[in-house]
Amino acid sequence: MGGADAVLNAGSHHHTYSYEVKLAVVKDRLENGLTVREAMIKHKIPSESSVKAWCRQYRESGESALVDKPRGRKPRVKKAK
């Protein structure tokens, strides 16, 4: 299981990837000359758009752009009386 078949037959599951995985994908793509498809297969990333987005973010803002940021509403802080 895995390889090209896993990439081509990707399900609709939402995956989150660590900073290290994103950075490895981006470096393989931009520095080692892998195509988007080759990087997807090597790192078992089913989404071409994710790889492209990570590369764009990396080019625009550097490695720090790949760090996950908290999503959603900020937790409410209860005030002490």
Beta strands, then each sheet from edge to edge (+ up, - down):
end
